[in-house]
């Protein structure tokens, strides 16, 4: 199943995850087990509506934003996904204009080149349909939809591979959050969990492929990350996708690197121990 399945109902067509990193002519100019804790406050209490002006259609919009100072970090997954005690802030890392369909991360949302604006209008806005639920907090399904729309935008305007890979990575994190939030007593729990797993692995693979390509073709930093951090992230994604050989080579380079900081090296050593066990099970040295 394509990661973009179901986007037709929003009027977004001709997007396919198989073509995500396909080059176009440039426009002018696993996981650690989560300890679930009941939130001390409703999720809405950690959010506020932030105003934006859409750079594509000039609409005045609002997007729910996290009051990050109120959150308590309790750890992170192997692939750097942060985990907080009160809620999952990754659900709120996409700003979407419900009128024209333009979507991006909060940092990049205001920045649209004129040529990219035309591509978005021609390929997304003209047929875009979105029933804004005006939620006080986003559900996981709503958040995943916003990421898919942002990824569609990135694909349409031929964004850097690192940008597309970063969106895929964070989408995988949100899908993982959804799987962790499922009620195990629901009748179709196993089927819903398996669907989440398939979707998460699909997004992680696209993230891995994008970062590998970006690493070879773009200058650092990539998505705000230096080279050792990107190499560690790729290694973690390889482990999640059952490719320990690729991970081992990258991790070895990080461990002996003169530029990697101690935190990344410690993570690399921990992950290398896991990789060695995987290789032993496969009969590799």
C-alpha positions in Angstrom: 0.0 0.0 0.0 1.3 3.4 -0.9 2.0 5.9 1.9 -0.1 8.4 -0.1 -3.2 6.1 -0.2 -6.3 8.1 0.4 -4.9 11.5 -0.6 -7.4 11.7 -3.5 -10.2 12.7 -1.2 -8.2 15.9 -0.5 -7.9 16.6 -4.2 -4.2 15.7 -4.2 -3.4 13.5 -7.2 -0.4 12.1 -9.0 1.7 11.6 -5.9 3.4 8.2 -5.4 5.9 7.2 -2.7 7.8 5.4 -5.5 8.5 8.7 -7.1 9.3 10.6 -3.9 13.0 11.0 -4.6 12.7 11.0 -8.4 14.7 13.9 -9.7 12.8 16.6 -11.7 14.0 19.6 -13.7 14.8 22.3 -11.2 12.3 25.2 -11.2 13.6 28.6 -12.0 15.6 30.5 -9.7 13.4 -0.8 17.4 12.2 0.8 19.6 12.4 1.2 23.3 9.3 0.1 25.1 7.2 3.1 26.0 6.1 3.5 29.6 2.6 5.0 29.3 1.6 7.5 31.9 -1.8 9.3 32.2 -1.4 13.0 31.4 -1.7 15.2 34.3 -3.7 17.7 32.2 -5.8 17.5 29.0 -3.7 17.8 25.9 -5.5 21.0 25.0 -3.8 22.7 28.0 -0.4 22.3 26.4 -1.4 24.0 23.1 -2.2 27.4 21.8 -3.4 28.7 18.4 -0.6 30.4 16.5 -1.4 32.8 13.6 0.2 32.5 10.2 -0.2 34.2 6.9 -0.1 31.6 4.1 2.6 32.5 1.7 0.8 30.8 -1.2 -2.8 32.2 -1.0 -2.3 35.0 1.7 -5.0 33.5 3.9 -4.9 34.3 7.6 -4.8 30.9 9.4 -4.1 29.4 12.8 -2.3 26.2 13.7 -2.1 24.5 17.0 1.3 24.9 18.6 2.9 23.2 21.6 3.8 25.1 24.8 7.1 23.3 24.9 8.2 24.8 28.2 5.4 22.9 29.9 6.6 19.4 28.6 8.9 17.0 30.5 11.2 14.9 28.3 11.4 11.4 29.6 13.7 9.8 26.9 14.0 9.0 23.3 13.8 6.1 20.9 16.7 4.6 19.0 15.9 6.7 16.0 16.0 9.9 18.0 12.2 10.3 18.4 11.8 12.3 21.7 9.3 11.1 24.2 7.5 13.4 26.7 5.5 12.6 29.8 2.4 14.6 29.0 1.7 14.3 25.3 3.2 13.7 21.8 4.3 17.2 20.4 5.3 15.7 17.0 1.6 15.7 16.1 1.8 19.5 15.9 4.9 19.9 13.7 3.0 20.7 10.5 1.3 23.9 9.6 -1.5 23.5 7.0 -3.4 26.1 5.1 -6.9 24.5 4.8 -7.8 26.9 1.9 -5.0 26.2 -0.6 -3.4 23.0 0.7 0.1 24.4 1.3 1.7 22.6 4.3 5.2 22.6 5.8 7.0 22.5 9.1 6.6 25.7 11.2 10.2 26.8 10.4 9.9 26.4 6.7 6.2 27.4 6.3 6.8 31.1 5.6 9.5 30.5 3.0 8.1 29.8 -0.5 9.9 30.8 -3.7 7.7 32.2 -6.5 8.3 29.3 -8.8 7.4 26.9 -6.0 4.3 28.9 -5.2 3.1 28.4 -8.8 3.8 24.6 -8.6 1.8 24.3 -5.5 -1.2 26.3 -6.9 -1.1 24.3 -10.2 -0.7 20.8 -8.6 -2.4 21.1 -5.3 -4.5 24.2 -4.7 -6.6 23.9 -7.8 -8.1 20.6 -6.7 -7.5 20.7 -2.9 -10.4 19.8 -0.6 -10.1 19.8 3.1 -12.8 19.9 5.8 -11.0 21.7 8.6 -12.2 20.1 11.9 -11.1 23.1 13.9 -10.0 20.7 16.6 -8.8 21.8 20.0 -6.2 19.0 19.8 -5.2 16.9 16.8 -6.0 13.2 16.7 -3.2 10.9 15.4 -5.1 10.3 12.2 -5.5 14.1 11.6 -1.8 14.6 12.3 -0.8 11.8 9.9 -3.0 13.4 7.2 -1.2 16.8 7.7 2.2 15.1 7.3 1.0 13.4 4.1 -0.2 16.8 2.7 3.2 18.3 3.7 5.0 15.5 2.0 2.9 16.0 -1.1 3.9 19.7 -1.2 7.5 18.8 -0.8 7.3 16.3 -3.7 5.4 18.8 -5.9 8.0 21.5 -5.5 10.9 19.1 -5.7 12.3 19.9 -2.3 15.7 18.7 -1.1 15.9 15.0 -0.4 16.8 15.8 3.2 13.6 17.9 3.7 11.5 15.1 2.3 13.3 12.5 4.4 12.8 14.6 7.5 9.1 14.8 6.9 9.0 11.0 6.4 10.9 10.4 9.6 8.6 12.5 11.7 5.5 11.0 10.1 6.9 7.6 11.1 7.2 8.9 14.7 3.6 10.0 14.6 2.4 6.7 13.3 4.4 5.0 16.1 2.7 7.3 18.6 -0.7 6.2 17.2 0.2 2.5 17.6 1.2 3.2 21.2 -2.1 4.9 21.9 -4.3 2.1 20.6 -6.7 0.6 23.1 -5.7 -3.1 23.4 -9.3 -3.9 24.3 -10.8 -2.7 21.0 -12.1 -5.6 18.8 -9.8 -4.9 15.8 -6.7 -4.1 17.9 -4.3 -6.6 16.2 -5.3 -5.5 12.8 -5.0 -1.8 13.6 -1.6 -2.4 15.2 -0.4 -4.3 12.2 -1.6 -1.5 9.9 0.3 1.0 11.9 3.4 -1.2 11.8 3.3 -1.5 8.0 2.8 2.3 7.6 5.6 3.1 10.0 8.1 0.8 8.3 7.1 2.3 4.9 7.7 5.8 6.2 11.0 4.8 7.9 12.3 3.3 4.6 11.5 6.4 2.7 13.3 8.4 5.4 16.3 6.1 5.2 16.5 6.3 1.4 16.2 10.0 1.4 18.9 10.6 4.0 21.3 8.3 2.3 20.8 10.2 -1.0 21.0 13.6 0.8 24.2 12.5 2.6 25.9 12.0 -0.8 24.5 15.0 -2.7 23.9 17.8 -0.2 26.0 19.9 2.1 25.8 19.5 5.9 23.9 20.2 8.1 21.0 18.1 6.8 17.7 19.0 8.4 19.7 20.7 11.1 21.9 17.7 11.8 25.7 17.4 11.5 27.3 14.4 9.7 27.8 12.1 12.7 24.2 12.6 13.8 22.9 11.9 10.3 25.1 8.8 10.1 23.8 7.6 13.5 20.2 8.2 12.4 20.7 6.3 9.1 22.3 3.4 11.2 19.2 3.4 13.5 16.9 3.3 10.6 18.9 0.5 9.0 18.5 -1.5 12.2 14.8 -0.9 12.3 14.6 -2.0 8.7 16.7 -5.2 9.4 19.9 -4.0 7.6 22.6 -4.4 10.2 25.5 -4.6 7.8 25.0 -1.0 6.5 24.5 0.1 10.1 27.7 -1.6 11.3 29.9 0.3 8.8 28.4 3.7 9.7 28.6 3.1 13.4 32.2 2.0 13.2 33.1 5.3 11.5 31.2 7.3 14.2 32.9 5.5 17.1 36.4 6.4 15.8 35.4 9.9 14.5 37.3 12.9 15.7 34.3 15.2 15.1 31.5 13.3 16.7 30.5 14.4 20.1 30.5 12.0 23.1 26.7 11.8 23.2 26.5 10.5 19.6 29.4 8.2 20.2 27.7 6.7 23.2 24.6 6.1 21.2 26.6 4.6 18.4 28.3 2.2 20.9 25.0 1.1 22.4 23.5 0.6 18.9 26.6 -1.3 17.8 26.1 -3.9 20.5 22.6 -4.5 19.1 23.9 -4.7 15.6 26.5 -7.3 16.6 23.8 -9.5 18.1 21.8 -9.2 14.9 24.8 -10.1 12.8 25.6 -13.1 15.0 22.0 -14.3 14.6 22.5 -14.1 10.8 25.8 -16.0 11.0 27.9 -13.0 10.2 31.2 -12.2 11.9 
